[in-house]
Structures are given as structure tokens and as C-alpha cells.
Amino acid sequence: MKSPLLLPRLPRLAWMLLLIGGLIWINAARVRDSAQFGLPGQRPPSPQIGFPAPDFALSDLAGQTVRLADLRGQPLVLNFWATWCPPCRAEMPALQSIALSTASRGVRVVGINQAEDAAQVTGFMQTLGLDFPVLLDRDAAVSQLYRVRSLPTTFFVDRDGVIREIVIGGPMSQALLASKIESLLK
């Protein structure tokens, strides 16, 4: 004779597996939807071409806070760099030249230095004769926000604050910078 307790166990096990599977499915759908709709607690998508550049606030070399939103309305070249990075150092003269030659057209070249102090960056800028604005990303939080994985990384942002080009690595030549800026201005 079969025990009356063995028959209910099979359905109970099936219900338990169904419940666990349902919870997994609901959780997966919640994570997918929250990432898609930007719900709190979810990381924003990686900055991409055709999407708005994420806003940030950083100090410049004089200690003044600069927000990306304050620069809207003008095309931007955001160059993430560091003094210890050889390709970054190599492309600095081209960035300086482009900053000077395109300023009259409203283009702003902004360097975003990764995790170095103001004195070190100021000395570097003076040694190379650079005078375009540099912001200090002391804790590399903005670099993380922009998903910068290698230096230099340059974002070309249009007047509306939309990323139009991303160049990873370098050094970029003045001709390459000029062509990217021309496409920004169209």
C-alpha cells in the first residue's frame, strides 16, 4: 500500500520548481526593464554615438567648477588624458592647434585629466605651452561615467549635447581632428 504522504510530495515539488522558475523570470524581466527605462539603481547605458553626453561637474585648474551642461550650445571636443600617457602627450600640440584654429567657429576643446593633481597638470601644460581648458577628474568618476577604458579617448559632441564621434587611442593628428570637427559643424 502506498503511503498517502508520497503522492502529495511530487506535486509539491513541481509547484516549488514552478514558483522558483517564475521568480527568476520576473527578476530577469525587472532588470531588463529597469535598464531599458533608466529606473533608479541602474547604471546608465554606456555613452554612445547618437546619444546625449552624460552631464558632469569638475573643477578646472583654477578651482572653478565647470558643468558640461554649461557648455551646451557649442561643439565640444572632450579629450580624456593623463600626463604619464605617451599617446596623450603626443597629441597635445594638435589639440592646442585645433583649439586655437576653431575657437572663432565656437568649438571648445576641453581636456579631462584623469586622476592627477592640479600642480602636476599645470606644470605639464606650461611646459608644453598649452592653454586650452583642462578639468580635473581626480577620482576618475567621470572617466568611469564615460566608460573610458584607455587613454586618450576623445568624444566629439555637437551643439545639442549629442555624441557624434568617439576616438579611442591616439595620438590623433591635426588633420584627423580637423575632419572630425568639420563633421561636427555640419
N, C-alpha and C positions, 0 to 999 in steps of 0.2 A: 504494500500500500504506500502511495506517495504521501509525503509529508505536505500538509497544507501550507507550510511556510516556504517551500521551494518554488511553488508556482508564482507567487507574487514577486519574488526576487527578480526574475527575468524582466517583467515589465518595469519594475522599479529601476533596474539598471538601464534599461532602454530610455526611460524618462530622464534619468540623470545625465546620460550622454547627450540626449537631445537638448536639455537645458544648458549644459556646458557649451555645446556647439552653437546654440543660439546666442549666448553671452559673448562668445568670441566673435561671431558675425556682427552683432550690434556694436561692439567695441571697435572693430575694424571700420565699420561704416561711419562711426562717430569721428574717428581720427581722420579718415578721408575727407569728410565734410568740413571739419574744423580747419583743416589745411586749405581746402578749396575756398572757404568763405572767410578765412582770416579770423577765426574766433580767438578769444583771449587764451593765452597759454601756449599758443602755437607759434613757431618761428615763421617769419615771413618768407616767401619764396626768394630764392637767390636773385640778386639783381640781374635782369635780362634785357637784351636789346628789345626796344619797343615798349618797355615798362618804365614807370616813374623811378627816378633815382631816389633811394631812401634818404630821408632828411636826417641831419645830424647837427650837432653843435660842438665845435672845437675851438681851442684858443690859438691865436696866431702868435708870432714871435714876440709881439709887444704885450701879450697877455690879454688882448681883447677877444671876446667870444664872437665867433662867426658861425652863422647858421646857413646851411645850404639853401633853405627857403628864402633867405635874404638875397641870394644871388640869382633867383629866378628872373626870367626876362632877358637873360643874356646867355649866349652859348658858353659852355664850360668845358675845359679840359681838366679833369681830376686825375692827377698823377700820384699814385701811391709809391713811395720810395723810402730809402734809408741811405745814410752816408757810407755804410760799410758795403753796399751793393755795387759791384763794378759796372753792370749794365746801367744802373741808375745814374751813376757818376758820369758815364759816357754820354748819356742822352741829355744831361743838364744844359749844355750850351745850345742844343737845338730847341729845347723848351724855352730858354731865355730869348732866343732869337724870334721864335714864333710868338711869344708873349708880347714882344715889342712890335712886331710887324702886323699883328692882328688886333691890337688894342683899339685902334681907331675904328674898327668894324664891330666893336662891342664884345669881342671874345675875351674871356678871362681864363688864364692858365693859373691853376691852383695846385700847389704841391701839398700832399698829405704825408708828412713824415711819420714813419712807423716806429714808435717806442723809443725815441731818443729825446734827450733834454734840449731845452731852448738854447743853452750856451753852445753845445756841440753843433747844433744845426745852424745857428747864427754864424759861428766860425767857418763852417763849411761854405755857407752862402757867400760870405765876404771873400773867402779865398778864391772862389770861382767867379766872383763878380756878378752874382745872381741877385735879382731884386723882385722877382715875381712873388706873390703872396704864398706863404707856407703855413699850414696848420699843423698842430702837434697832436698826433693820435697816441698819446703817452701810454695808454694801456692796450692799444691795438683793438679797441672795441669797434671803431668804425671800420677798420680793416676786416674784422670778423663779420660785421653787418653786411659789408660788400663782398664777402666771401673771397677776399684776396688770399690766394694760395702761394703766389710767388711775386717777387719784385723784379722790375717795376710792373705795375698793372695800371693801365690808363683807361678811364671812362670818358667818352665824348658825349656830352649832354646838351640837348637842344634848348632853345629859349623857353619851352614849355616844361622843362624839367624831365624830359624823357631821354633815356639812354639810347643813343643811336649807334654807337660803336664801342667795342671793348678790345683793347690790345693787351695781351698778356705776354710779358717778356720784353726784351729790348736788347740793345738800345734802338730807339726809333730815330730815323734820320729826319732832318728838317723837311725833306720832300714828302716823306710819309705823313708827318704831322700836318703839313700844309694841305695834302689831299684829303685827309680825314676832316680837317676844319672846313674845307670848301664844301664837302658833302653835308656838313652840319648847317652851313649857312644857306643851303638851297631850300 
